[in-house]
Amino acid sequence: MAAVVEDPLAPTTDKAGSGISSGQQNGASTVPQPYFFQASHEYASASAAEMVVKTLSVDPELRPQLVTRKLSVEGSTLQIHFSATDAKTMQAAVGTFYDLLKLATETLEAFGPEADSMAIADGQT
């Protein structure tokens, strides 16, 4: 089952309704995006993956006419899809996204709902 998170700021849901698209906006010109990137990241739970998607979806792409980002959750797995007009733009978008993904994941691990149970298991209070 795929979870879909609607971003209130700007992104639009893709045609299949399977995730977040922070790319083409209504009325934006269609520019071919022949470069693609796909990845997935496993989390401890579906709720953790959904928290990360909600966190990352509020930060729209800076150049939506050149890059499309779609995020979705399937079980406890974050699915990541990018398309871009050129390799340099793709590299910049994916690199920036992974910096934010790392920060969101580390924050979730330190302060998320599972953090208390992990601290107790490690003998920390």
BELQUIVEN-V287088 format. One record per run of one state. SS is the DSSP state (a for helix, b for strand, c for the rest). FROM is the first residue (numbers start at 1). TO is the last residue. Records with the same first field share a line. If there is no record, write none. Layout:
BEGIN
SS->FROM-TO + FROM-TO
END
This chain:
BEGIN
c->1-1 + 4-11 + 14-19 + 22-34 + 43-45 + 58-66 + 75-76 + 85-86 + 112-112 + 122-125
b->2-3 + 12-13 + 20-21 + 35-42 + 67-74 + 77-84
a->46-57 + 87-111 + 113-121
END
